[in-house]
Amino acid sequence: MNNLTIAATRPLNIIVLVISLVAGLAVAIWLLPLGLVVYAAAVVLAARDPSLAALAQRPA
């Protein structure tokens, strides 16, 4: 698995994605793109983490 896949499936990032989807669809539609931007930023920042890169290089 590559860094982006590992970062995208981290529990905290999944929680951010689910909350942004629920809030965007149930509360206010402007929360949906805002939440997706926050999720994308969290994934990119997590993918750049050196410890996550070491985890991605380790054989399964």
N, C-alpha and C positions, 0 to 999 in steps of 0.2 A: 504494500500500500504506500502511496506517496504522502507527502506532508499535507497537502490540501485535503485529501480524503480523511486522514487521521484527525486533522484539525476540525473539519466539518462535522465529524461524528463525536466530538467531545461532549460530555453531558451538559456542561454549562452552555455551550453554543447551541445545542438542540433545544434547551429550555428557552433561550432567547428567541429562537426561530418560532417555536410553538406559541409563546406569549405574543410575539409580534403578529402572527397570523390571527390569533383569537382577538386581540385588541383591534387590529385593523379591520376585521370583518364584523365585529360586534359593537365596538365602541365608536370609533371614528376612522374613516377611510384613510385619513392622512397618516395614521399611525402605522399602516401597512408598509409604505415605502420607507418610512423612517426606521422601522424595525428591521427591514431587510438590509438597509445600509449598515445598521449597527451589527447585524449578523455577519455580513460580508467583511466588515472591518475586523471583527473578532476572529474570524477564520483566517484572514490574511496575517494578522498579528500573531496568532497561534502557530501558523505554518512557518513563520520565520524564527520561531523559538529553537535555539540550538539543542535543547534536550529532546524536543519532539523530532528533530532531524536525526538524532542518534537513535531514537526509538524506531523511526522509519527504516533505518539502515540495518537494524537487527533482524536476523532471519526469523521467520514465524515458527 
